[in-house]
Amino acid sequence: MTQDALAAACSGQILVPAPADAEIAAGYASDMLSDVMANAPDAAALITIQNHVNTIAVCTLANIRVVVVCHGRPIPEDMRKAAAAEGVGIISTDLSQFEASCAIGKALEGGACA
């Protein structure tokens, strides 16, 4: 799945584009960044409410190409800059984590959603 398709699935807005070759094959919903590092599958989209620069650092360690920030939480400029520098896309959605997770899971059509 592309970032464009992911944004459409969760009624989101792309704030930072992911690299053109970024393919999303799974979803992972968590707000505990240590959990994300330990358990997120490769090529996953992180579905979270964490809206700070440390989220991007964790994404680079966990091979996450796109972050979906839920509940319309504002994305600070330092997070946007870090995401652009590290090749991590950011999508903002007004959906809750549960709603976004369900929508993304359905859109993945058989992809992993943990």
DSSP file (Angstrom, degrees, kcal/mol; ACC not computed):
  #  RESIDUE AA STRUCTURE BP1 BP2  ACC     N-H-->O    O-->H-N    N-H-->O    O-->H-N    TCO  KAPPA ALPHA  PHI   PSI    X-CA   Y-CA   Z-CA
    1    1 A M              0   0    0      0, 0.0    23,-3.4     0, 0.0     2,-0.1   0.000 360.0 360.0 360.0 141.0    0.0    0.0    0.0
    2    2 A T     >  -     0   0    0     21,-0.2     4,-2.3     1,-0.1     5,-0.1  -0.432 360.0-108.9 -87.9 167.6    1.3    3.5   -0.8
    3    3 A Q  H  > S+     0   0    0     19,-0.4     4,-2.7     2,-0.2     5,-0.2   0.885 120.5  55.3 -63.6 -37.7    1.1    6.5    1.6
    4    4 A D  H  > S+     0   0    0      2,-0.2     4,-2.2     1,-0.2    -1,-0.2   0.930 109.7  45.3 -60.3 -45.2   -1.6    8.0   -0.6
    5    5 A A  H  > S+     0   0    0      2,-0.2     4,-2.2     1,-0.2    -1,-0.2   0.881 112.4  52.2 -66.1 -37.8   -3.7    4.9   -0.3
    6    6 A L  H  X S+     0   0    0     -4,-2.3     4,-1.6     2,-0.2    -2,-0.2   0.925 109.5  48.8 -63.5 -45.1   -3.1    4.8    3.4
    7    7 A A  H  <>S+     0   0    0     -4,-2.7     5,-3.3     1,-0.2    -2,-0.2   0.905 111.8  49.3 -61.9 -41.7   -4.1    8.4    3.8
    8    8 A A  H ><5S+     0   0    0     -4,-2.2     3,-1.1     1,-0.2    -1,-0.2   0.895 107.5  55.6 -63.9 -39.3   -7.3    7.8    1.9
    9    9 A A  H 3<5S+     0   0    0     -4,-2.2    -1,-0.2     1,-0.3    -2,-0.2   0.849 116.7  34.4 -63.6 -35.2   -8.1    4.7    4.0
   10   10 A C  T 3<5S-     0   0    0     -4,-1.6    85,-0.4    -5,-0.1    -1,-0.3   0.137 110.6-113.7-108.7  20.3   -8.0    6.6    7.2
   11   11 A S  T < 5 +     0   0    0     -3,-1.1    83,-0.5     1,-0.2    -3,-0.2   0.884  68.8 152.6  51.2  42.6   -9.4    9.9    5.9
   12   12 A G      < -     0   0    0     -5,-3.3     2,-0.4    -6,-0.2    81,-0.2  -0.485  46.6-128.3-103.9 170.8   -6.0   11.5    6.6
   13   13 A Q  E     -A   92   0A   0     79,-2.7    79,-2.6    -2,-0.2     2,-0.6  -0.972  23.2-126.4-118.3 129.7   -3.9   14.3    5.3
   14   14 A I  E     +A   91   0A   0     -2,-0.4    77,-0.2    77,-0.2   -10,-0.0  -0.662  32.9 169.0 -76.8 119.3   -0.3   13.8    4.3
   15   15 A L  E    S+     0   0A   0     75,-2.7    -1,-0.2    -2,-0.6    76,-0.2   0.754  74.4  22.8 -99.4 -33.9    1.8   16.3    6.2
   16   16 A V  E    S-A   90   0A   0     74,-1.7    74,-2.2    67,-0.0    -1,-0.4  -0.980  86.5-129.6-133.0 120.2    5.2   14.8    5.3
   17   17 A P        -     0   0    0      0, 0.0    70,-0.1     0, 0.0     3,-0.1  -0.437  16.9-133.2 -71.7 141.9    5.5   12.7    2.2
   18   18 A A        -     0   0    0      1,-0.2    70,-0.1    -2,-0.1    48,-0.1  -0.477  42.8 -78.0 -80.3 161.1    7.2    9.3    2.5
   19   19 A P    >   -     0   0    0      0, 0.0     3,-2.2     0, 0.0    -1,-0.2  -0.256  45.2-110.9 -56.9 151.5    9.8    8.3   -0.1
   20   20 A A  T 3  S+     0   0    0      1,-0.3   -17,-0.1    -3,-0.1    -2,-0.1   0.786 117.7  52.5 -58.2 -29.2    8.3    7.2   -3.4
   21   21 A D  T 3  S+     0   0    0      2,-0.1     2,-0.6   -19,-0.0    -1,-0.3   0.392  77.4 124.0 -89.4   4.8    9.5    3.6   -2.8
   22   22 A A    <   -     0   0    0     -3,-2.2     2,-0.5    43,-0.1   -19,-0.4  -0.540  40.2-173.6 -71.5 113.0    7.9    3.4    0.7
   23   23 A E        -     0   0    0     -2,-0.6     2,-0.6   -21,-0.1   -21,-0.2  -0.937  13.9-148.5-110.7 127.3    5.5    0.4    0.7
   24   24 A I        +     0   0    0    -23,-3.4    20,-0.2    -2,-0.5    19,-0.1  -0.855  25.2 164.8 -98.8 120.2    3.3   -0.2    3.7
   25   25 A A        +     0   0    0     18,-3.0    87,-1.0    -2,-0.6     2,-0.3   0.480  62.2  14.7-111.8  -6.9    2.6   -3.9    4.2
   26   26 A A  E     -bc  44 112A   0     17,-1.1    19,-2.0    85,-0.2     2,-0.3  -0.950  63.3-127.9-157.3 170.3    1.2   -3.8    7.8
   27   27 A G  E     -bc  45 113A   0     85,-1.4    87,-2.3    -2,-0.3     2,-0.4  -0.958  14.4-171.0-126.9 150.1   -0.2   -1.7   10.6
   28   28 A Y  E     -b   46   0A   0     17,-2.5    19,-2.9    -2,-0.3     2,-0.6  -0.948   6.7-160.2-142.7 121.2    0.9   -1.4   14.2
   29   29 A A  E     +b   47   0A   0     -2,-0.4     2,-0.3    17,-0.2    19,-0.2  -0.893  35.2 123.9-106.1 118.5   -1.1    0.6   16.8
   30   30 A S        -     0   0    0     17,-1.6    20,-0.3    -2,-0.6    19,-0.1  -0.954  43.5-162.2-167.0 150.2    0.8    1.6   20.0
   31   31 A D  S    S+     0   0    0     -2,-0.3     2,-0.9    17,-0.1     3,-0.1   0.398  75.7  90.3-111.2  -4.8    1.7    4.6   22.0
   32   32 A M    >>  -     0   0    0      1,-0.2     4,-1.8     2,-0.0     3,-0.6  -0.831  63.2-161.5 -95.1 107.0    4.5    2.9   23.9
   33   33 A L  H 3> S+     0   0    0     -2,-0.9     4,-2.2     1,-0.3    -1,-0.2   0.812  88.7  56.6 -64.7 -31.1    7.6    3.5   21.8
   34   34 A S  H 3> S+     0   0    0      2,-0.2     4,-1.8     1,-0.2    -1,-0.3   0.865 106.5  51.9 -65.9 -34.4    9.5    0.7   23.4
   35   35 A D  H <> S+     0   0    0     -3,-0.6     4,-2.4     2,-0.2     5,-0.4   0.902 107.8  51.8 -64.6 -41.9    6.7   -1.7   22.4
   36   36 A V  H  X S+     0   0    0     -4,-1.8     4,-2.1     1,-0.2    -2,-0.2   0.934 109.7  49.0 -61.0 -46.7    7.0   -0.4   18.8
   37   37 A M  H  < S+     0   0    0     -4,-2.2    -1,-0.2     1,-0.2    -2,-0.2   0.877 118.3  40.4 -60.6 -37.7   10.7   -1.0   18.7
   38   38 A A  H  < S+     0   0    0     -4,-1.8    -1,-0.2    -5,-0.2    -2,-0.2   0.790 130.9  17.6 -82.6 -28.4   10.3   -4.5   20.0
   39   39 A N  H  < S+     0   0    0     -4,-2.4    -3,-0.2    -5,-0.1    -2,-0.2   0.604  81.5 113.9-128.2 -13.4    7.2   -5.7   18.2
   40   40 A A     <  -     0   0    0     -4,-2.1     3,-0.1    -5,-0.4   -12,-0.1  -0.437  63.3-124.1 -67.9 133.8    6.3   -3.7   15.1
   41   41 A P    >   -     0   0    0      0, 0.0     3,-0.9     0, 0.0   -15,-0.1  -0.365  36.2 -86.4 -72.0 157.1    6.6   -5.7   11.9
   42   42 A D  T 3  S+     0   0    0      1,-0.2   -17,-0.1    22,-0.1    22,-0.1  -0.261 111.7  19.1 -58.7 149.3    8.8   -4.4    9.0
   43   43 A A  T 3  S+     0   0    0     20,-1.4   -18,-3.0     1,-0.2   -17,-1.1   0.791  93.8 148.1  59.8  32.3    7.2   -2.0    6.6
   44   44 A A  E <   -b   26   0A   0     -3,-0.9    21,-0.9    19,-0.4    22,-0.8  -0.566  49.9-126.9 -92.1 158.5    4.4   -1.1    9.0
   45   45 A A  E     -bd  27  66A   0    -19,-2.0   -17,-2.5    -2,-0.2     2,-0.5  -0.920  26.3-133.9 -96.3 130.0    2.5    2.1    9.4
   46   46 A L  E     -bd  28  67A   0     20,-2.4    22,-3.7    -2,-0.5     2,-0.6  -0.773  15.3-160.7 -87.4 125.1    2.6    3.2   13.1
   47   47 A I  E     +bd  29  68A   0    -19,-2.9   -17,-1.6    -2,-0.5     2,-0.3  -0.936  36.9 128.2-108.5 115.0   -0.9    4.3   14.3
   48   48 A T  E     - d   0  69A   0     20,-2.6    22,-2.8    -2,-0.6   -17,-0.1  -0.897  64.6-128.7-155.3 172.5   -0.4    6.4   17.4
   49   49 A I        +     0   0    0     -2,-0.3     2,-0.6    20,-0.2    20,-0.1   0.325  70.0 119.8-110.9   1.3   -1.2    9.6   19.2
   50   50 A Q        +     0   0    0    -20,-0.3     2,-0.3     1,-0.1    -2,-0.1  -0.550  36.9 177.4 -70.7 114.2    2.5   10.3   19.9
   51   51 A N        +     0   0    0     -2,-0.6     2,-0.3    18,-0.0    28,-0.1  -0.503  38.8  96.8-121.0  62.1    3.3   13.6   18.3
   52   52 A H  S >> S-     0   0    0     -2,-0.3     3,-1.6    23,-0.1     4,-0.6  -0.944  83.5 -99.4-145.4 166.8    6.9   14.3   19.1
   53   53 A V  H >> S+     0   0    0     -2,-0.3     4,-1.5     1,-0.3     3,-0.7   0.768 113.4  67.6 -61.6 -29.6   10.3   13.9   17.6
   54   54 A N  H 3> S+     0   0    0      1,-0.2     4,-2.2     2,-0.2    -1,-0.3   0.807  91.0  64.6 -61.8 -27.8   11.1   10.7   19.5
   55   55 A T  H <> S+     0   0    0     -3,-1.6     4,-2.0     1,-0.2    -1,-0.2   0.903 101.8  48.7 -60.1 -40.8    8.4    9.0   17.5
   56   56 A I  H <X S+     0   0    0     -3,-0.7     4,-2.0    -4,-0.6    -1,-0.2   0.898 107.7  54.1 -68.0 -40.4   10.5    9.5   14.3
   57   57 A A  H  X S+     0   0    0     -4,-1.5     4,-1.5     1,-0.2    -1,-0.2   0.915 109.8  48.0 -58.9 -43.0   13.6    8.2   16.0
   58   58 A V  H  X S+     0   0    0     -4,-2.2     4,-2.1     1,-0.2    -1,-0.2   0.895 107.3  56.5 -64.9 -40.3   11.8    5.0   16.9
   59   59 A C  H  X>S+     0   0    0     -4,-2.0     5,-2.5     1,-0.2     4,-0.5   0.898 105.3  51.1 -59.3 -40.5   10.4    4.7   13.4
   60   60 A T  H ><5S+     0   0    0     -4,-2.0     3,-0.6     1,-0.2    -1,-0.2   0.883 112.1  46.9 -66.3 -36.0   13.9    4.7   11.9
   61   61 A L  H 3<5S+     0   0    0     -4,-1.5    -1,-0.2     1,-0.2    -2,-0.2   0.828 116.9  43.6 -70.8 -31.8   15.0    1.9   14.4
   62   62 A A  H 3<5S-     0   0    0     -4,-2.1   -18,-0.3    -5,-0.1    -1,-0.2   0.297 110.3-115.8 -99.8   8.4   11.9   -0.2   13.6
   63   63 A N  T <<5 +     0   0    0     -3,-0.6   -20,-1.4    -4,-0.5     2,-0.5   0.880  58.9 157.7  57.9  40.8   11.8    0.3    9.8
   64   64 A I      < -     0   0    0     -5,-2.5    -1,-0.2   -21,-0.2   -19,-0.1  -0.861  24.0-173.0 -97.0 127.5    8.5    2.1    9.9
   65   65 A R        +     0   0    0    -21,-0.9    24,-3.2    -2,-0.5     2,-0.4   0.675  66.0  33.3 -96.4 -19.9    8.0    4.3    6.8
   66   66 A V  E     -de  45  89A   0    -22,-0.8   -20,-2.4    22,-0.2     2,-0.4  -1.000  59.7-157.1-142.8 137.2    4.8    6.1    7.8
   67   67 A V  E     -de  46  90A   0     22,-2.7    24,-2.9    -2,-0.4     2,-0.6  -0.949   6.9-157.3-110.3 132.1    3.3    7.4   11.0
   68   68 A V  E     -de  47  91A   0    -22,-3.7   -20,-2.6    -2,-0.4     2,-0.6  -0.944  10.1-159.1-107.5 111.5   -0.5    8.0   11.3
   69   69 A V  E     -de  48  92A   0     22,-3.1    24,-2.5    -2,-0.6     3,-0.4  -0.826  16.4-152.4 -95.9 122.0   -1.1   10.5   14.1
   70   70 A C    >   +     0   0    0    -22,-2.8     3,-1.5    -2,-0.6    26,-0.2  -0.274  62.7  37.0 -94.2 173.2   -4.7   10.2   15.3
   71   71 A H  T 3  S-     0   0    0     24,-2.8    23,-0.3     1,-0.3    -1,-0.2   0.653 116.5 -81.2  61.8  20.0   -7.3   12.5   17.0
   72   72 A G  T 3  S+     0   0    0     21,-3.1    -1,-0.3    -3,-0.4    22,-0.2   0.751  72.7 176.0  63.4  23.5   -6.1   15.4   14.9
   73   73 A R    <   -     0   0    0     -3,-1.5    -1,-0.2    20,-0.3    -4,-0.1  -0.351  35.7-105.2 -63.1 140.6   -3.2   16.1   17.2
   74   74 A P        -     0   0    0      0, 0.0    -1,-0.1     0, 0.0    -2,-0.0  -0.359  25.8-134.9 -68.2 146.3   -1.0   18.9   16.0
   75   75 A I        -     0   0    0     -3,-0.1   -23,-0.1    -2,-0.0     5,-0.0  -0.902  20.8-133.2-104.7 114.1    2.4   17.9   14.5
   76   76 A P     >  -     0   0    0      0, 0.0     4,-1.9     0, 0.0     3,-0.5  -0.250  18.3-116.4 -66.6 154.9    5.2   20.1   15.8
   77   77 A E  H  > S+     0   0    0      1,-0.2     4,-2.6     2,-0.2     5,-0.2   0.851 113.3  56.8 -61.4 -37.4    7.7   21.5   13.4
   78   78 A D  H  > S+     0   0    0      1,-0.2     4,-2.1     2,-0.2    -1,-0.2   0.857 107.3  49.7 -65.9 -32.0   10.7   19.6   14.8
   79   79 A M  H  > S+     0   0    0     -3,-0.5     4,-2.4     2,-0.2    -1,-0.2   0.911 111.0  49.3 -69.1 -42.2    8.8   16.3   14.3
   80   80 A R  H  X S+     0   0    0     -4,-1.9     4,-2.4     2,-0.2    -2,-0.2   0.928 112.5  47.6 -61.3 -45.6    8.1   17.3   10.7
   81   81 A K  H  X S+     0   0    0     -4,-2.6     4,-2.3     1,-0.2    -1,-0.2   0.913 112.5  48.5 -64.2 -43.2   11.7   18.2   10.0
   82   82 A A  H  X S+     0   0    0     -4,-2.1     4,-2.1    -5,-0.2    -1,-0.2   0.907 111.2  51.0 -63.4 -41.7   13.0   15.0   11.5
   83   83 A A  H  X>S+     0   0    0     -4,-2.4     5,-2.7     2,-0.2     4,-1.0   0.929 111.1  47.5 -62.0 -45.8   10.5   12.9    9.5
   84   84 A A  H  <5S+     0   0    0     -4,-2.4     3,-0.5     1,-0.2    -1,-0.2   0.907 113.5  48.3 -62.4 -41.9   11.6   14.6    6.3
   85   85 A A  H  <5S+     0   0    0     -4,-2.3    -1,-0.2     1,-0.2    -2,-0.2   0.835 116.9  42.0 -67.5 -33.0   15.3   14.1    7.1
   86   86 A E  H  <5S-     0   0    0     -4,-2.1    -1,-0.2    -5,-0.2    -2,-0.2   0.453 112.4-112.8 -95.8  -2.7   14.8   10.4    8.0
   87   87 A G  T  <5 +     0   0    0     -4,-1.0     2,-0.5    -3,-0.5    -3,-0.2   0.871  68.5 139.9  73.7  36.4   12.4    9.5    5.2
   88   88 A V      < -     0   0    0     -5,-2.7    -1,-0.2    -6,-0.2   -22,-0.2  -0.963  43.8-140.1-114.3 123.9    9.4    8.9    7.4
   89   89 A G  E     - e   0  66A   0    -24,-3.2   -22,-2.7    -2,-0.5     2,-0.4  -0.479  10.4-149.6 -79.6 152.6    6.0   10.0    6.1
   90   90 A I  E     -Ae  16  67A   0    -74,-2.2   -75,-2.7   -24,-0.2   -74,-1.7  -0.991  12.0-175.6-126.0 130.3    3.5   11.6    8.5
   91   91 A I  E     -Ae  14  68A   0    -24,-2.9   -22,-3.1    -2,-0.4     2,-0.4  -0.975  10.9-154.1-118.7 136.2   -0.3   11.4    8.0
   92   92 A S  E     +Ae  13  69A   0    -79,-2.6   -79,-2.7    -2,-0.4     2,-0.3  -0.932  17.0 176.3-109.2 134.6   -2.7   13.2   10.3
   93   93 A T        -     0   0    0    -24,-2.5   -21,-3.1    -2,-0.4   -20,-0.3  -0.980  34.9-143.3-135.0 149.8   -6.2   11.9   10.8
   94   94 A D  S    S+     0   0    0    -83,-0.5   -24,-0.1    -2,-0.3   -83,-0.1   0.542  73.7 105.9 -83.4  -8.2   -9.2   13.0   13.0
   95   95 A L  S    S-     0   0    0    -85,-0.4   -24,-2.8     1,-0.1   -23,-0.3  -0.288  77.6-109.6 -68.2 155.9  -10.1    9.4   13.6
   96   96 A S     >  -     0   0    0    -26,-0.2     4,-2.9   -25,-0.1     5,-0.3  -0.323  34.9-102.7 -72.4 167.8   -9.4    7.6   16.9
   97   97 A Q  H  > S+     0   0    0      2,-0.2     4,-2.7     1,-0.2     5,-0.2   0.906 124.2  50.3 -59.7 -40.6   -6.6    5.0   17.0
   98   98 A F  H  > S+     0   0    0      2,-0.2     4,-2.5     1,-0.2     5,-0.2   0.951 112.7  44.9 -62.8 -49.2   -9.3    2.3   17.0
   99   99 A E  H  > S+     0   0    0      1,-0.2     4,-2.4     2,-0.2    -2,-0.2   0.914 115.5  47.2 -62.8 -43.2  -11.1    3.8   14.0
  100  100 A A  H  X S+     0   0    0     -4,-2.9     4,-2.7     2,-0.2     5,-0.2   0.908 111.7  51.1 -65.1 -41.3   -7.9    4.4   12.1
  101  101 A S  H  X S+     0   0    0     -4,-2.7     4,-2.7    -5,-0.3    -2,-0.2   0.918 111.5  47.2 -62.2 -44.3   -6.6    0.9   12.8
  102  102 A C  H  X S+     0   0    0     -4,-2.5     4,-2.3     2,-0.2    -2,-0.2   0.932 113.7  47.6 -62.6 -45.9   -9.8   -0.7   11.6
  103  103 A A  H  X S+     0   0    0     -4,-2.4     4,-2.0     1,-0.2    -2,-0.2   0.911 115.1  44.8 -63.8 -43.0   -9.9    1.4    8.4
  104  104 A I  H  X S+     0   0    0     -4,-2.7     4,-1.9     2,-0.2    -1,-0.2   0.906 111.1  53.9 -68.9 -41.4   -6.2    0.6    7.7
  105  105 A G  H  < S+     0   0    0     -4,-2.7     4,-0.5    -5,-0.2     5,-0.5   0.908 110.5  46.8 -58.5 -43.0   -6.6   -3.1    8.5
  106  106 A K  H >< S+     0   0    0     -4,-2.3     3,-1.0     1,-0.2    -1,-0.2   0.899 111.7  51.4 -64.6 -40.4   -9.5   -3.3    6.0
  107  107 A A  H 3< S+     0   0    0     -4,-2.0    -1,-0.2     1,-0.2    -2,-0.2   0.783  97.7  66.0 -70.1 -26.8   -7.6   -1.5    3.3
  108  108 A L  T 3< S-     0   0    0     -4,-1.9     3,-0.4    -5,-0.1    -1,-0.2   0.701  90.9-151.7 -69.5 -17.1   -4.6   -3.7    3.7
  109  109 A E  S <  S-     0   0    0     -3,-1.0    -3,-0.1    -4,-0.5    -2,-0.1   0.930  77.5 -13.6  46.1  66.1   -6.7   -6.6    2.3
  110  110 A G  S    S+     0   0    0     -5,-0.5    -1,-0.3     1,-0.3     3,-0.1   0.370 104.1 131.2  96.2  -5.8   -5.0   -9.5    4.0
  111  111 A G        -     0   0    0     -3,-0.4    -1,-0.3    -6,-0.2     2,-0.3  -0.309  69.8 -84.6 -71.6 165.8   -1.9   -7.6    5.0
  112  112 A A  E     +c   26   0A   0    -87,-1.0   -85,-1.4    -3,-0.1     2,-0.4  -0.532  44.1 179.6 -74.4 134.5   -0.7   -7.9    8.6
  113  113 A C  E      c   27   0A   0     -2,-0.3   -85,-0.2   -87,-0.2   -87,-0.0  -0.873 360.0 360.0-136.2 102.2   -2.4   -5.6   11.2
  114  114 A A              0   0    0    -87,-2.3   -86,-0.2    -2,-0.4    -1,-0.1   0.404 360.0 360.0-104.9 360.0   -1.0   -6.2   14.7
